[in-house]
Every structure is written in structure tokens, then in C-alpha cells.
């Protein structure tokens, strides 16, 4: 479960920006809240804003943090850490990412800062009880300290650290410290991204072919949203395909094995090839199986423009599944332009976030609807958003916060 994400100096985000899944004291729509100890966290967050205002920058920052954690231990000397600093920042200004999250009932806080020279600082804390405890702290590329209970195991990282490597990534591979491994696995297994670069086709094909339970749930979902899908026929054939070689050399022609997939969707009165389906059905084919896994196993889905190629009623169905999923602590965080989702009968005020671009500094500001003054519980949020009352649209009244 994601509790909070903080970042600075990434794309349109210059100064420190905080995104929180903590619920306010608002007692409405309690199904949308996950209890954890004495705290309460949100199952869904929707992020709105004008094009270029920073919605994608926020999600991309989460993705980049995760990628660095998962790949850092493989960096070679001289490799630069991928970085997209704000255009108006100084060259020496570091980029910073941090997350507070829960895994297996334990709360963690992990973060790091870096620049072109490498890691500037890094830390990992956890809460075994009420008070926070230190796992490790790092104040320079090679100066780090493990807390007393973890010092002996942490010595395995000595000589393996480089300025461009994260201690979390190294320690997850070189030690058996439970807190380190659990924090690393949150990024590997619990934080799932569905952004432009993702293609979940292969995963869905495998699940629908090999997992009868998943296939049944997929067909049930498709029928629930109004299709008359009856079955899915999948045939996978491995073929040897010649690889291209230069005609200017005498190198023998090589070949590689490629899986050729024949996919048919069987409806009540006809059968259709997957390639002939609409873009909406193709997206659902890729999206639904991973979504079911995320819902059942308490993972966090970060999704950009969930409404792309989908009917508003289908998007509302997906949002509702996350909001009312009491069986796990699954969460959905999505950037969206779908104003039909702005309904206080279905979504809480603290679940609605806005990004706004400061025109002078070209920096992203982030705030939730719950932070704004004079927003009634029975207000027509969709109408107010379109009229610009909350900002986050191209025709912005700079004084909207005081209204």
C-alpha cells in the first residue's frame, strides 16, 4: 500500500511536491478507505489538470524511482543514473524521490537524492511499533551506516558500493536483512505501472491460456460490461524465423524461435480475430487480467489516462471495483481527463487531486480538492471543475483558491 510519495527536480516538478494517500476525517464513502493501525488511507486517487500541467510528470517520477531501485545494482562504473531535471534548476541541484509505504503489515519510509555525480543521500526507515527505527542512512556516495541490529549483515555491502548504486539495491542482493528485502520487493512486486510504454498482452495471453480461474473471471468481467463474450481460443505455435544478416558478409544465416499467437474471441453468434477487434476491446484484453491480480493481491496500480479507448461506464466500473475492494489493500492512482468521474456520490473529496502549472516559474503545483475552501459536500464537482473553480484547467483564474 502506498502512503505518500514526494519528489523534486523532475521534469515540470521543481520544488518538493507531496502526493498523499492519507484519508481526511471525512466520514463519507468509508468503503473507499483502508484502515491501517490508527490511520486511514485511500483506495483510489484521481489526478486532474490541463495538458502540460504535470500529471504525467508525477506518475513518471514514481516510475523512474522504481526503475532506478530495480536496476541500480547492475550499474557499471561510469554509468549515469537516468535523470530529467527541471529546465530552470541549477546543474548541481539533485533530483529527490521518497516513498512511505506498507508491506506485510509493516510501514516503511525510503528515499534518495542524486545528481550527475551519483547518489547524494539515501535512507531506509521502518516502524516495528509506534516509533520509527533506522535500517540504514547514507550521507555520501560511499559513506553509509546500518543501525546496530543490521550492522553485521550490512558489512556484506562493503567494497560493492559505487557512487551510482543505491544501497537498497545492493543490500537486497548481498544481505538477508528482512526489512531491506521487503522494501525492495515493494518496488519489484507491489508497485505496478500501466503507462504508455506498457504492453500487458503477453501476460494476459499466458493467464488466459494457462489459468482457468483467471479466464473465468475475465469472461465474467467482459459480460458484466455488456459484451456477450463466451470463450477465448488461444493457439501458440513456435516457429523458426531467419534473422537478418548483412549481404556484404559471408556470415551464415541464423534463425531464432518466435512464438506465433493465434487469438480468437468467441461471442454468442460469431468468432472474431483479436487483430480485428476495436482498440477498446484490445485495451481490456491487456488490462483486465493484470487488474484482477492487483485487486486480489493488494498491489498498487499507477495508470496514466485510464479512460483512453474505454467507455465512461467501463471506467466507472473499474474505479468502483477498487473503491469497494475490501478483500485487499489494493490501490489505483490514475491521471485522467474524464470529468464524468467527478461525482461526490462515488468519490471522496480527498481522492480528487489537481495539478497546475505556474506560468512564471514553469513548475507544477499539486493539491487535493479537500484542501480547497468552501467546497460543499453536495457540490456539483464536475460542473465546478469545467468552469475553472478549482483551477487545473487552461482557462485558470489565478485567485481560485481564495474564492
N, C-alpha and C positions, 0 to 999 in steps of 0.2 A: 504494500500500500504506500503510495506517495503522499507525504505530508506537506512538504514545502520544497520549492526549487528557487534558487537565487543565482543570478548571473550578471555579469557586467562586461563591457567592451567586446561585444559580439554583434557583428552586422549593424543593425539600426539601434541596438541597445548599447548605450554608452555608460551611464551611471548604474549603480546597483539597482536591480529590479527584482521584486519578490512576488512570486506566484504561490498562493497558499490554498491547500485543500481543506483547511480547518473550517468547520461549520461555526456560524454565529449562534447566538442564543435563540434565534428564530425557531419556533416550535412547529412550523408548518412542514408538511410532507416529510415526516420522520423516516419513511422508508428510504429516502434519499441519503440518509446519514449512516455512517459506520461507527458504532461505539468502540472505543479503544481506551481501556482504563477509565479515567475520569474525563477524557477528551472525546470529541466527536469530529469525524471527517467526512467529506463529501464523496459520493459515488460518481458524480458526473460534474464536469465543468465545461461550459461553452464559452469560447473566446470570439468576440466580435471586433470589427474595426474596418476602416477604409483600406483599399488596396494600397500596399506600401507602408502601412502603419506599424507593422512589426509582429503581426500574428505568427507568421511563418518563422520569423527570426527567433521567437520564443521557443517554438517547438523544435526548430533546428538546433538551438543551443542545448536542449535536452538530448537530442540525438548525438550531437558532437561529443558531449560529455561521456555518454555511454560508449561511443566508439573508441574514444581515447582510453577509457578504462579497459576495454576488452582487447585492445591491440597493443597497448603500451609495452608489455613485457617482451614483445618481439622486435622492438625498435633497435636498429643498429647504431653504432657511434656515428654521429653526423646527421642522422635523420632528424628532420624538423617536425615538430608536432603541428598538425593541421590547425590553422588559426585564421579567423576572419575578423580582425579588429575593426572598431568603428572608424570611419574615414577621418574623423576630426580628433581622434585620440593621438597622444604622443607615442612615438615609436617604442619607448621604454615601458609604457603603461601595460600591465599584464591583463590578460583575459582571466576571469574567475568564474568558476562553476561550483555550486554546492547543492546537496540534496539532503533532506531529512526524510527518512522512510522507515517503514516497519516490515520486518520479515520474520516469520515463525514466532510472532508474538513479542519480538524484541525491537525497540526503537533505536535507530542509528542516525548519525549525522556525519556525512563525508563531503569533503570539498578539496579543491586545489586551485592554484593560480599558476599561470605560465606565460612566458613571452618567447621571443625568438631564441633566447639563450637556453631555455629549458624550464624546468619546474622551479617556481619561486617559493611556494609553500604548499603544504598538504597536511591533512589531519583525518583521523577517524575516531569518533566517539560513539559510545553506546550507553543505554540505560538498563543496567541489570535490575534496578529497582526505581526508586523515586529520583535518586541523584544520578547525574551524568558521570561517566567514567571514561578515562582516556585509554585508547588502544595504542595509538602512536601519534606523534606530532613531528612535522618536518619543517625546518625553517630555511633551508637552502637546498641546492641540488643533491648534496651528499651528507648534510647534517640532519639526522633524524634520531628520535628516541622512542623506544617502545616502553609502555608502562611496565612496572615491576612484574606483574604476573605473566607478561608476554616477552620479557627480555631474552630469555634463553632461546626460545623458538625464533625470535626476531633476528638473532645473530646469524641465521642462515642466509639473510639477505646481504650480509657484509661482502663487499667485493663484487656484488652483482648489480648494484645500483649505478645508474648513469644519469646525467643531468636531464635526459629526455624520457626517463622511465618513471612511471608512478610507483610509489611504494606499495600501494594496494595491489596492483597487478603483479608485482614481483613477489610480495609476501603470500598472495593467494596460491602461487605456484611453488614457492620454496618453503612454506611453513604449514603447520596443521592447526593454526590458531582459528578456532571456531568463528569468532567474530569477524575476522578478516575474510574467511571463505564465504560466510553468509552474506556479507556486504557485497563482495564481488559477484556472487550468484544472483543478487537482486538485479544487477545490471545485465547479467547474461540471460537469466530465465524469467524474470518478473516484469521487466520493462520492455514492452513490445511497441514497435513503431510501424504505422501504416502511413507512409508519406509517398511522395512522387516516385522515389526510387524503388519502392517495394513491389514485388510480384509474388503473391502467395499461391500462384497457380499450382506449382509442383507439390506443395504441402497439401493442398486441397485434393488434388488427384490421388495422392497416396492415401489420405484419410478415407476418401470415398471408396477407394478400391479395397483397402485392407481392414477397415474398421466398420463393421456392420452397424454398431451403435451410432457412430458419427453420421453415417449415411442416412439412417432413420431420422435423426434429429435435423439434418439438412433438409430432407424432403418435407418433414413436418413444418419447418420454418417457411419453406417456399409455398406450401399450401396455405399456411396461415396468412400470408400476404396477398393471396388471391390467385396464384397460379394453380393449374391442375397437373402439376408435375407428378408422375407416377414412379419413375425409375431413372437411374443413370447407368449407362453402359460404357465401361471403360476397357479399352484394349491397348496394352503396351507391348510394342514389338521392338526388340533391339536389332538395329541394322548397322552394318559396317559401311561407313561413309568415307570416301577418299578425301584426304586433306590436300589443300592447295600447295604446290611447290613451284619454285621459280623455273620458268622454261630455259633460263640461262645456265642452269646447273644440271649435272647428271645424277642428282640425288634420287634414289628410288622413291616412287610414290608411296606415301604412308597412308594409313587409314585409322579411323577411330570409331568406337562404338557409340551410337546415339540412340536414345530411346524415342521412338516414334509413337505418339499417343493419338489414338482414335477415341474421340469422346462424343457420345450421343446422349441427348436429353430426351427422355421418353415422356410425352404428355398423353392425355386421355385419348386423343383422336389422331395424333401424328407423332413422328420422331424427327428431331432436328439435330444437325451437326452443331457442335459448340461454336465453330467459326461463323456460323450463320446467325447466331444469337445477337440480341441487342447489346449495347455497351452496358446497360443497367444489369441485365442478367449475367453478363461476364464478370462485372464487379462483384455481384452477390456470390457467384461461384467461387471467387477467390477469397471473399471477405468472411462468409458465414462460418466456415469450419474453424478458422483461427478465432473468430469471435466466440464461438461456443467453448473452445478450450480456455480462453481468457476468462469467461464468465464462471466456468466450473472450477478453475484452479486459482482464483484470486489474483489475477495478474492486472497490470496497468496498461491500457491501450492508449497510445498517443496518436491521434489521427488528424491529418490536415484535410479540411473540406470534406467531411464525411458525406455531405449531401451530393457530391459530384456523381452524376449519372443516375441518381436514385430519386424516386418519387417522394414528396414530403411525408406521406403517410408511412412509408417504409423507414425513413429516417426517424420519425417519431416512435415507431415500433422499437427500433434499436436503442434509442435513448431510454425508453421506458424499461426495457429489459435490464439495463444497467442500474437504473434508479431503483428498481424494485427487486434486485437480486440479493435476497437475504441469505442465500446459501454460501456466499463467499464475500471477500473484501475486494472484489474486482472493481476497477475504476475505468472511466472513459474521460479523456481530455481531448477536446476537439476544437480546432479553429473552424469557423463557419460563417457563411453569409445568409443562412436560412433564417429569416426573421419569423417564420411560422413557428419556430421552436421557442420564441419568446412569449411564453404563456405561464403566468404565475399560478395557474391551476395545475401545472405539470412540472414546473421547475422553480426552485427556490431563488431568492434574490442573490444569495451568496454563491450560487452556481453560475452566475452570469458575469463574465469579465469583458472588459473593453481595452483595446489598445488604441493609442492616439499618438500621432507624430507631432512633436514640437517643431513648427516650421522654421524657427530661427536656429535652433541647435541641431535639427535633424536627428533627434533622439526619440526613442519610444517611451511612452508613459503607459503604465498598466494599472488598472483599478477595477474593483468589482462594483456591481450595482448596489450592493449592501453598504458601500462607503459613501454613496451619494445622499444628499439631504432631500427630505420632502418627497420621497418615493413611497406612495401608499401601497398597501398590500393588495388592494383591488384595482391597481392602476393597469391600464392597457399598455403594457411594456412594448409590444410590437409597434403600436402607433407612436409612442413616445420616442422610440429609437429612430424610426423613419423620419420623424420631424426634427431630429437632432437634439432632443432634450438631454440626452446622456452623453453627447459627443460621439467620438469614434466613427464619424461619417465624413465624407469630403466637405459638405457644407456645414462647417463647425462654428458654432458660436463660442468664442473663447471664454465667455463668462458663464457657461452652463453649470458649473459646479456651485455657483452661488445662487442659482435660481431656486 
